Amino acid sequence: MKNYLFSLLMLAGISTGVMAQNDANPWKLTLGTNGVDLDGFQDVEELQVSPMLSYLGVSRYIGSGFSVELTGTLNNLERLSGEDHLYYALDLGAALSSRQIIDLGNFEPTIHAGIGYNSIDSESFLVSYAGLGLNYWFSDALALTIKSTFKGYSSEIDDLLGNGAGGDTHMQHTAGFSFAFGDGDTDRDGVKDSLDECPEVPGLESLNGCPDDDGDGIKNSADDCPMTAGLAALNGCPDADSDGIKDSDDACPNVAGVAALNGCPDADGDGITDADDACPNNAGLAALNGCPDADGDSVADKDDKCPAVAGPASNNGCPEYPLSMLADYNINFELEKYNIDSQDVQRLSTVIKVLLANSNANISIQGHADNTGEESFNNPLSNNRASSIKDYLVNVGVDADRLSTKAFGESMPKASNDTEEGRAINRRVEFIVVE
């Protein structure tokens, strides 16, 4: 027994380069011992374990976790009377590995089933069997394998022998060491792994089992562009624009360019490739990604809302106080009032900046009222409101010739006069640019 264990350990030491049983190494050899449990069979003790090498199994992996297995066992069953019975079994079946469902690392549970030919004391019979097993892989080559199998006797199955001698339902347990080996075809491309230069990937026999995905006659491992058919002169890479630079190195592979710009063109000749030029058809400045700046305000013309007049970037290249701001600076008044208060002065300070920044613009100052009171009162009230604003602007330095007034009374409400909030909005002066 000691010599047997020593031999198994020696085999483990020299087999570490072989993969566990799979497509690449479809064969598995198992050597071990077995125990037979014939509870109730004459005067045989319940469990009889063979103390020697008494189990041999050969398994062939066929794919998808399934293996076909053939096993043979021997045992010597001792009766209480002192006599011995010779037991042997030859079982043929299939096994399914759990690795198709879950990978448990070194542990590999299995299910196995089949038909067995059994003999006890020269009486032979057929059984159907099913059981569970477990492989524990110490390395890529060696596994400890244990199995427990229920062998059920059925006269219908045994009749296949035609002897009608009867048989016994029993349990059998096996334990041993398994070794995976063989020259399989891992990628199933028809080229054996020993000859396959690319054993993990299906390929062509003409390329020693290596793939050529783009079909240009150059295997992927030697092809700089394995997914696109190309030229041998460019290591299998294409040159779509025929500029002498392979597409994988060409920054502009579909447009012919110059080598100095990595194969890219420069249509406007400003030294910036079209791919990086935000304005490829108009020569511009590098600081503005190749775009021009006509008014020199550091805002590219394409982004400048006022390209002919300099203005800050914060205002999209337009003057800081454009005339359009006037629409947001209406002046509102208290009921029946037209005098200017401190809040009005603060808002008018911005209006003044706009008027001074746009010295060529003429402005109509238009007064309005709500519908409180008679129209005969509201019309002059709205005129007084417009005039008070004009007078204030003239007093602070705005040219009076640029300013005119209009009074609309209650005729042009901006909001509903049915609410206090609406009437407060309608008591206003507006600034309108005169064309």
Secondary structure, DSSP 8 states (H G I E B T S, - for coil): -HHHHHHHHHHHHT-TTS--SSSSS-EEEEEEEEEEE-TTSTTB-SEEE-SS--EEEEEEEEETTEEEEEEEEEEEEEBTTS-EEEEEEEEEEEEEEGGGT--BTTEEEEEEEEEEEEEETTEEEEEEEEEEEEEEESSSSEEEEEEEEEEEE-HHHHTTTT-------EEEEEEEEEEEE----TT-SSS-TTT-SSTTS--BGGGTTB--TT-SSS-GGG-SSTTS--BGGGTTB--TT-SSS-TTT-SSTTS--BGGGTTB--TT-SSS-TTT-SSTTS--BGGGTTB--TT-SSS-TTT-SSTTS---GGGTTS-SS-GGGGGG--EE--TT-----HHHHHHHHHHHHHHHHTTT-EEEEEE---SSS-HHHHHHHHHHHHHHHHHHHHHTT--GGGEEEEE-TTSS-SS-TTSHHHHHHHSEEEEEEE-
